[in-house]
Amino acid sequence: MNNHHTPKEQEMTNMDHDTSENTAPTEDGKHPLFGRIRSFVHRRAHITPGQQQALDTLMQKWGITYSPTLLDFEQVFKRSAPTILEIGFGMGETTEKICLTRKDENFLGVEVFNAGVGSMLNRIENSGLTNMRIIQHDAVDVVNHMIPLESLAGIHIYFPDPWQKKRHHKRRLIQSPFVKLLAERLKTGGYIHCATDWENYAEQMLEVLSAEPLLQNTADGYAPKPDYRPQTKFETRGFRLGHSSWDLVFTKK
Ligand SMILES: C[S@@+](CC[C@H](N)C(=O)[O-])C[C@H]1O[C@@H](n2cnc3c(N)ncnc32)[C@H](O)[C@@H]1O
């Protein structure tokens, strides 16, 4: 693993970002969100018996328990290969397709949603995937405490919750402090790929990613959809209704 930082150095960097004690809004009304974005709600969504059974039986096979300890990807995936972090894979449809076509890369998916994790576990088993592992926990904690600096080849964040109301924008994942944490965990030349179908969030993504000094845009503004990202059913329906979606691909300098 190409990690130039000792765990102690990483702890110091994390502390620089960790203002979790300080949750009062600042003068401009923004929250100092370093490491404390409430980007999801705990939903009591329906879970099928198959998904529940997968959670009960397959998590020990494909899951990694959250703990504030840096991961060693070679140990986790039992091989040396580029590792891609995906945040919020939902039901895992896109993730499964990408894992199947990019077998030489490791995929670490982070999701909080029970039914989604159950569904992804079943996909791993049914497709015979060996290059995917799951952490069921808040991605902000995972990034902060489990992902070594300069360790990732890529990061995928597809259709993150748009938190449409202005007063909820502070719950959006793509904000400067979190993007900085992500960029620090990419290797030089590694990429971050975001997609959204919400124009106002696309604008925020472009602004925040462009402003991060560690990153550079691969396109002049929004990027063409890379071939490896399949068009989702949701997007296909949206396009028929005249909606758009935007991809953003930035690389680490
Ligand atoms: C709108 S869904 C998109 C799912 C999928 N990427 C897709 O394109 O269909 C966003 C997902 O992100 C997950 N999520 C939101 N915040 C998260 C966080 N902090 N950590 C892990 N997962 C998160 C939600 O549970 C949800 O499943």
The ligand as a Gaussian input file, in Angstrom:
#p B3LYP/6-31G(d) Opt

LIG

0 1
 C      -30.169000       8.563000      -3.429000
 S      -29.349000       7.103000      -2.942000
 C      -28.395000       6.674000      -4.374000
 C      -28.025000       5.239000      -4.403000
 C      -27.151000       4.762000      -5.580000
 N      -25.825000       5.368000      -5.551000
 C      -27.808000       5.003000      -6.911000
 O      -27.234000       5.718000      -7.744000
 O      -28.904000       4.459000      -7.126000
 C      -28.111000       7.666000      -1.797000
 C      -27.607000       6.570000      -0.888000
 O      -26.548000       7.075000      -0.093000
 C      -26.648000       6.522000       1.208000
 N      -25.955000       7.436000       2.136000
 C      -26.257000       8.725000       2.383000
 N      -25.404000       9.256000       3.263000
 C      -24.523000       8.260000       3.584000
 C      -23.420000       8.192000       4.459000
 N      -23.033000       9.255000       5.167000
 N      -22.768000       7.037000       4.567000
 C      -23.164000       5.928000       3.845000
 N      -24.209000       5.943000       2.995000
 C      -24.883000       7.087000       2.863000
 C      -28.151000       6.423000       1.457000
 O      -28.455000       5.439000       2.441000
 C      -28.658000       6.037000       0.069000
 O      -28.791000       4.647000      -0.085000

